[in-house]
Amino acid sequence: MKLKLSITTKLFVGFVALLVLGLGSLALISTFWFIQQESRNLSTFLDSEAKVVALTLSSLVDGVALEGNLRPTDARDALRAKIGEYLAQRLNRPIPYKTTLLILDEANLILGQSNRALELLGPLPQVPEGGVALEDVQDTGPAYRVLTTHFSLGPNVQGTFRVASLLSSLTTPLLSFLTSLCLALGGSFLLLTGLGYWLIVEIMKPVRNMAHAATLISDQNLGARIPLPAGQDDLSRLATTLNSLLARLESEFVFQERLVGELTHQLKTPLTILRGRNELGLATRRDSQDLRELVEDNLSDIDSMVNLLNSILELARYESHIDKLHYQSLDLKALVAGLGVELEPLWASKSFTFHCEGPEIMVQADPTALRQILVNLFDNAWKYGAQGSLVTAIWSVEGDKLRLVVSNQGGPIPEEDLELIFRRFYRSSQVQPEVSGSGLGLCIVRSLVNLHGGTVRAFNAPPGRVSFEVLWPLTPPALVD
């Protein structure tokens, strides 16, 4: 069974593993370094001891030579006596390592020996002229390190002496070092483990805050967001991504709520009327002509409801930013003129005259959205324009914006309604009852213009003209780096 661990536990286990690996490596390196250092110290000590012994023996040989008229045998005996005195003086010296000193004459006969702890009469190594020979001996007895060198016993006569120390003398400081190292590393491990745990908990604190904030988000407060941690790291990018996801979810939820609410509000009355009409028709109308008229009336109402549904759905999608804009470079003059020709049957129904005027200009816009804006404005002009009036579309460039004004001849819009007509389902009290409409066309226009970073307003222009002004950025915000 695979063990499932939390992120905090995994981080802590990983930290402890790295800490053990690091401290273990440090312990091995430190131990190796200490052993090498102690070995060098022992070699240095033996070398310094050999120099002192060489100087002492040189003075002792010179002292015997100064006595003069001694037979060789007596001179050798006198030297042995002086060496014995010297060796006796070495016994109680405060030195870091216990040593054994063996002094031999030119025939490798013993002139003196400090003790018999080590057998140093084995085969002598080759000693370079004026130098020393240093070696570790690990035969049958205890292991030791010995330094061998020569000294002068007279003209052209050389003796040999050997200074040795047990390698076990390195064990005591090594054990002491290892004890101190274990205590230091053990304390460091406990301290760093506690510090590491605290650090991991602090590092994971933003994650816990994000998780806590996420648990508080529900369909009642979809506007809440996850707090962004400081810095621009992966955690901050995760929080930004989650907030973007929450924003999309909120948008879709609001879209659904608004759609349901508006559909319920707008369809309840016509559906009730439609049902009542059918019930009444079934109860009172008997011939086929009456029923045909009833069906035609029903189809007309159904078409109106379908158009209303499409308008509500379209508006909700635009306002919720569910449909993304796809910018293209469009020829405004060709688009407006083409629509004017395309809507010629509409103009002819009320004897309208259409006129467009403006410079050649390319605009950055979503082609479907821009066409929808123009169609809705032209449709609004046709609905509320007087019979035989002139509809104009005039544009110009003002600074960094395009100004487009669509006008028609008709009764002025009351000042209090100039802003209200852009609200959904709003219809001015001045509108004649026979003029059909859902009150969504201008609301869709404003939503689409705003999505492109522009603005739209209505105003009354003399003489007796109603105008809609669109200010369109030449470089929409979506295309600005």
Secondary structure, DSSP 8 states (H G I E B T S, - for coil): ------HHHHHHHHHHHHHHHHHHHHHHHHHHHHHHHHHHHHHHHHHHHHHHHHHHHHHHHHHHHHH-S--HHHHHHHHHHHHHHHHHHHTT---SS-EEEEEE-TTS-EEEES-SSS---S------TT-EEEEEE-SSS--EEEEEEEEEEETTEEEEEEEEEEGGGGHHHHHHHHHHHHHHHHHHHHHHHHHHHHHHHHHTHHHHHHHHHHHT--TT-TT------SSSSHHHHHHHHHHHHHHHHHHHHHHHHHHHHHHHHHHHHHHHHHHHHHHHHHHH--SHHHHHHHHHHHHHHHHHHHHHHHHHHHHHHHHTT-S----EEEEHHHHHHHHHHHTHHHHHHTT-EEEEE----EEEE-HHHHHHHHHHHHHHHHHHS-TT-EEEEEEEEETTEEEEEEEEES----GGGTTGGGSTT---TTS-TTS---S-HHHHHHHHHHHTT-EEEEEEETTTEEEEEEEEESS-GGG--
